[in-house]
Structure formats: C-alpha cells, structure tokens
Amino acid sequence: MADQIEQILVRYPQGDRGFLIPLLQEVQESYGYISPEAVDEIGDFAKVSPGEIFGVASFYSQFRFTKPGEHTIKVCLGTACHVRGSARLLELLEHQLKIKAGQTTPNEKFSLEHVACFGCCALAPVVVVDKQVHGRMSSTKAQKLLKKYGD
C-alpha cells in the first residue's frame, strides 16, 4: 500500500497543506477509505499532524477511516423516501445484515449507510447499491437485492 500511496503523493507539491483535501480524496478513491498508514504518509508528506488530518477528514462526511464492504448500500432518509417507508427499509436491512448504519458486515461483503437525499424523490423510497439506483423499494425488493449482491 505504501508504494501506491507514494505514487499519489508525487503528483502534489511536498509540504503544501493546501492540497490536503485532494490528497485525501485521491487516496480514498484508490483504497475506499483512509487507513492509519495513509494518514501517517500524508501527514509526513504535507507536513500536517495526524490530528489535523483526522480533524479535516472527519469534518466532511465523504471521508471514511474504516474499510468499506465489497458492496455499499445507501438508504435515503429524505422526506419523500421517509414518508414512503425508507426508515422501515433501513431497519430491515440492519436486521438482515446484522449491522447498524455506518457499519460493515464481519465478512466485509456489505457496508450500510443512510443519506439525507439522493435527489430521486420521484422514485421514493430509494436504495443505492454501489452506484446503482433502485427506486420504489419495498421490503420484498430489498431482500431480493441482498440476494442479488450475494447475501
């Protein structure tokens, strides 16, 4: 992993804190998360303490510090989706996967998240698996979706 992080770092000016967010974004894009090793390497390179990196990265919801599952399931809890039962869908998925939103299954097959809105209100309730939008979800469709992705 260190060599791959180094390949990312060399494209940025060393010691320039102004590139911290793009560095974090690129590392996360490559690995799916920001590992403790990546924090140390980025900190050394950008001359920023690990505490500052965690402070910046934890401010933005796009960054994660835990390895995601093979598939990421996101359930919309926006108003239209909520009115149409997305909270129940989230509860069902938590029960089926035996994890809570924000967690990854022990076998690293699925990560489960909730989001405020996807902007697909006409398709409510909406569940997104990886980058595939699934609209007008129901409990039955959610269970079929888990089977499709390998539960």
C-alpha positions in Angstrom: 0.0 0.0 0.0 2.9 2.4 0.8 4.2 2.3 -2.8 0.7 3.1 -4.1 0.2 6.0 -1.8 3.6 7.3 -2.8 2.5 7.2 -6.4 -0.4 9.5 -5.5 1.8 11.8 -3.3 4.4 12.5 -6.0 1.8 14.4 -8.1 1.5 17.1 -5.4 3.9 19.7 -4.1 5.5 18.4 -0.9 4.8 20.3 2.3 1.8 22.2 0.8 -1.1 21.8 3.2 -3.4 23.4 0.6 -3.6 20.0 -1.2 -4.7 18.1 1.9 -8.3 17.5 0.8 -7.4 16.5 -2.8 -4.8 14.1 -1.4 -7.3 12.6 1.0 -9.9 12.3 -1.8 -7.5 10.6 -4.2 -6.2 8.1 -1.5 -9.8 7.3 -0.6 -10.8 6.9 -4.3 -7.9 4.4 -4.7 -8.5 2.3 -1.5 -12.1 3.0 -0.5 -11.0 4.5 2.8 -8.2 6.4 4.6 -6.1 3.9 6.5 -3.9 4.8 9.5 -0.9 4.1 7.3 -2.2 6.6 4.7 -2.8 9.3 7.4 0.9 8.9 8.5 2.2 9.1 5.0 0.1 12.0 4.0 1.0 13.8 7.3 4.7 13.3 6.7 4.4 14.5 3.1 2.2 17.5 3.6 3.8 18.5 7.0 0.5 18.1 8.8 -0.1 16.2 12.1 -2.3 13.1 12.1 -4.7 15.0 14.4 -5.1 17.8 11.9 -5.8 15.2 9.1 -8.4 13.5 11.2 -9.9 16.9 12.1 -10.2 17.9 8.4 -11.4 14.5 7.2 -13.9 13.9 9.9 -15.5 17.3 9.2 -16.5 16.0 5.7 -18.9 13.1 5.5 -17.3 11.9 2.3 -14.3 10.5 4.1 -14.1 7.2 6.0 -11.5 5.6 8.2 -12.7 2.1 8.0 -12.5 -0.3 5.1 -15.8 -0.5 3.3 -17.5 -3.7 2.3 -17.4 -5.1 -1.2 -20.9 -3.5 -1.8 -22.1 -0.3 -0.2 -25.8 0.0 0.4 -27.1 3.5 1.0 -30.7 4.1 2.1 -32.2 7.6 1.5 -34.0 9.0 4.5 -35.0 12.3 2.9 -38.6 13.5 3.3 -40.2 11.8 0.3 -38.4 8.5 1.0 -39.1 8.7 4.7 -42.9 9.2 4.0 -42.8 6.2 1.8 -41.1 3.9 4.3 -37.4 4.2 4.0 -36.8 4.1 7.7 -38.5 0.6 7.8 -36.3 -0.4 4.9 -33.2 0.6 6.8 -34.4 -1.3 9.8 -35.0 -4.4 7.7 -31.5 -4.1 6.1 -29.9 -3.7 9.5 -31.8 -6.8 10.8 -30.9 -8.9 7.7 -27.2 -7.8 7.7 -26.9 -7.9 11.5 -25.2 -4.4 11.4 -26.3 -0.8 12.0 -26.0 2.0 9.5 -22.4 3.1 9.4 -21.0 -0.4 9.8 -19.7 -3.2 7.6 -20.6 -6.9 7.9 -17.9 -9.1 9.5 -17.3 -10.8 6.2 -16.8 -7.4 4.6 -19.4 -8.1 2.0 -21.7 -5.1 2.7 -21.4 -1.6 4.2 -24.7 0.0 5.2 -25.2 3.8 5.2 -28.1 6.3 5.3 -28.1 9.5 3.4 -30.2 12.7 3.6 -31.3 12.8 0.0 -30.2 11.4 -3.4 -32.4 13.8 -5.3 -34.5 10.9 -6.8 -37.7 11.8 -4.9 -40.0 10.6 -7.7 -38.5 7.1 -7.2 -39.0 7.1 -3.4 -38.1 5.2 -1.4 -34.6 4.9 -2.9 -31.8 2.5 -2.1 -28.4 2.8 -3.9 -26.1 -0.2 -4.1 -22.6 0.8 -5.1 -23.7 3.3 -7.8 -26.8 1.5 -9.0 -30.1 3.3 -8.0 -33.0 1.1 -7.0 -36.3 3.1 -6.8 -39.7 2.3 -5.4 -38.2 -0.1 -2.9 -40.2 -2.4 -0.8 -39.2 -5.0 1.9 -39.5 -7.8 -0.7 -37.4 -5.9 -3.2 -34.8 -5.1 -0.5 -34.5 -8.8 0.4 -34.1 -9.7 -3.3 -31.5 -7.0 -3.7 -29.4 -8.6 -0.9 -29.6 -12.0 -2.6 -28.6 -10.4 -5.9 -25.5 -8.9 -4.4 -24.6 -12.1 -2.5 -26.0 -12.1 1.0 
